[in-house]
Amino acid sequence: MAGSVKRGYSPDDERNFTGSALDTMKRAAEDLYFLLNRGYPVKNAATFIGNHYLLSERQRTALSRIVSPEKEINERAARQKRPDTLAGKTVNIDGFNEIITLEVAQSGSPVFVCMDGAFRDLAGLRGSYRLIDKTDASIRSIISELRRLSVKQAVFWLDAPVSNSGRLKTRIAEITEEEGFEVRIEISNQVDRILYDLPDVISSDSVILDRCPSWFNLNERIIPGIPGAWILDWWFLRAAGK
């Protein structure tokens, strides 16, 4: 494992997500929300808004992850589980999605609280992943919070095509054995499709949240407690940790 790595960091983040840039992003988010609620295609609307406000590619990516139409927000909220409903249950974790977001938060890179309440980052997996110095702490934070919720078992679902999925599986197994927490770890070529049909999913992937029977926002309980986490609410009225 390499030395200290800042997952999801870009040298342009300070320029893109501080000061007057936040005011621009706020207006862009409000305008995109307006268009999506009136049936405009997501891709076309996001391109139009990005061009109108002269947003950088990084800002455009953030905007597309932050904003959802009201209908989708309400539907996701209706399927979101309360913390007190998870005792004795098995949760299904979108492994790379969850662990990477926690690594980004520990790195002090931007993490966005989106319109649907999910925490999303700008790391971008694209089939490549390696364990870093924040990986162990991310896994332990998941287990610690699940234990507080009295969850019985966690199933980690890892994407087979992603590099080092086997190494991550081994590390999750080692840590959870140390912690004495019951887990199952599955590597599959179709993680998203599997999660579409499973209850009590832990993920921030909007496609999964739109299809799974129920989901839980675990990051809402973990990330605000991470020292130095750079958390940006979608309306950009605060930038915690900066």
Backbone hydrogen bonds, N-H to C=O, Kabsch-Sander energy under -0.5 kcal/mol:
donor,donor_aa,acceptor,acceptor_aa,energy
2,A,131,L,-0.5
7,R,5,V,-1.0
9,Y,6,K,-1.4
13,D,10,S,-2.1
16,N,12,D,-2.6
17,F,13,D,-2.4
21,A,18,T,-1.4
22,L,19,G,-1.4
23,D,19,G,-0.8
24,T,20,S,-1.8
25,M,21,A,-2.4
26,K,22,L,-2.4
27,R,23,D,-2.0
28,A,24,T,-2.4
29,A,25,M,-2.6
30,E,26,K,-2.2
31,D,27,R,-2.3
32,L,28,A,-2.6
33,Y,29,A,-2.3
34,F,30,E,-1.9
35,L,31,D,-2.1
36,L,32,L,-2.7
37,N,33,Y,-2.0
38,R,35,L,-1.2
39,G,36,L,-1.6
40,Y,35,L,-2.0
45,A,41,P,-2.8
46,A,42,V,-2.9
47,T,43,K,-2.0
48,F,44,N,-2.4
49,I,45,A,-2.6
50,G,46,A,-2.5
51,N,47,T,-2.4
52,H,48,F,-2.4
53,Y,49,I,-2.3
54,L,51,N,-0.7
55,L,50,G,-2.4
60,R,56,S,-2.3
61,T,57,E,-2.2
62,A,58,R,-2.1
63,L,59,Q,-2.6
64,S,60,R,-2.3
65,R,61,T,-1.2
66,I,62,A,-2.1
67,V,63,L,-2.2
73,I,69,P,-2.2
74,N,70,E,-2.7
75,E,71,K,-2.2
76,R,72,E,-2.5
77,A,73,I,-2.3
78,A,74,N,-1.9
79,R,75,E,-1.0
79,R,76,R,-0.7
80,Q,76,R,-0.6
80,Q,77,A,-0.8
81,K,215,W,-3.3
85,T,82,R,-1.8
86,L,83,P,-1.4
88,G,150,S,-3.2
89,K,86,L,-2.3
91,V,153,Q,-2.3
92,N,200,D,-2.4
93,I,91,V,-0.6
93,I,155,V,-3.2
94,D,202,I,-2.7
95,G,93,I,-1.6
95,G,157,W,-1.6
96,F,157,W,-0.5
98,E,94,D,-2.7
99,I,95,G,-2.6
100,I,96,F,-2.4
101,T,97,N,-1.5
102,L,98,E,-1.7
103,E,99,I,-2.3
104,V,100,I,-2.5
105,A,101,T,-2.2
106,Q,102,L,-2.3
107,S,103,E,-1.3
108,G,104,V,-0.5
108,G,105,A,-1.1
109,S,104,V,-1.9
111,V,230,W,-2.3
112,F,120,R,-3.3
113,V,232,L,-2.4
114,C,112,F,-0.9
114,C,118,A,-2.9
115,M,66,I,-2.5
117,G,114,C,-2.4
120,R,112,F,-2.5
120,R,118,A,-0.6
122,L,110,P,-0.5
128,S,125,L,-1.8
133,D,3,G,-0.6
135,T,132,I,-1.5
138,S,134,K,-1.9
139,I,135,T,-2.3
140,R,136,D,-2.7
141,S,137,A,-2.2
142,I,138,S,-1.7
143,I,139,I,-2.2
144,S,140,R,-2.7
145,E,141,S,-2.0
146,L,142,I,-2.5
147,R,143,I,-2.3
148,R,144,S,-1.7
149,L,145,E,-1.6
150,S,147,R,-1.5
151,V,146,L,-2.5
152,K,89,K,-1.9
153,Q,89,K,-1.6
154,A,182,E,-1.7
155,V,91,V,-2.8
156,F,154,A,-0.6
156,F,184,R,-2.8
157,W,93,I,-2.9
157,W,155,V,-0.6
158,L,156,F,-0.6
158,L,186,E,-3.2
160,A,188,S,-3.0
162,V,159,D,-1.1
163,S,127,G,-2.0
165,S,162,V,-1.3
168,L,164,N,-2.3
169,K,165,S,-2.2
170,T,166,G,-2.2
171,R,167,R,-2.2
172,I,168,L,-2.7
173,A,169,K,-2.3
174,E,170,T,-2.3
175,I,171,R,-2.5
176,T,172,I,-2.6
177,E,173,A,-1.8
178,E,174,E,-2.0
179,E,175,I,-2.3
180,G,176,T,-1.0
181,F,176,T,-2.3
184,R,154,A,-2.1
186,E,156,F,-3.0
186,E,184,R,-0.5
188,S,158,L,-2.6
188,S,186,E,-0.5
194,I,190,Q,-2.1
195,L,191,V,-2.6
196,Y,192,D,-1.6
197,D,193,R,-0.6
197,D,194,I,-1.2
198,L,195,L,-1.0
201,V,214,S,-2.3
202,I,92,N,-2.9
203,S,201,V,-0.6
206,S,204,S,-0.5
209,L,205,D,-2.6
210,D,206,S,-1.7
211,R,208,I,-1.4
212,C,208,I,-2.8
214,S,198,L,-0.6
215,W,79,R,-1.7
216,F,201,V,-2.7
218,L,216,F,-1.6
220,E,217,N,-0.7
221,R,218,L,-1.6
222,I,218,L,-1.0
223,I,219,N,-2.0
225,G,222,I,-1.5
226,I,223,I,-2.2
229,A,226,I,-1.9
230,W,109,S,-0.6
231,I,229,A,-1.0
231,I,240,A,-1.0
232,L,111,V,-2.8
232,L,230,W,-0.5
233,D,231,I,-0.6
233,D,238,R,-0.8
234,W,113,V,-1.3
236,F,233,D,-2.2
240,A,231,I,-1.2
242,K,239,A,-1.6
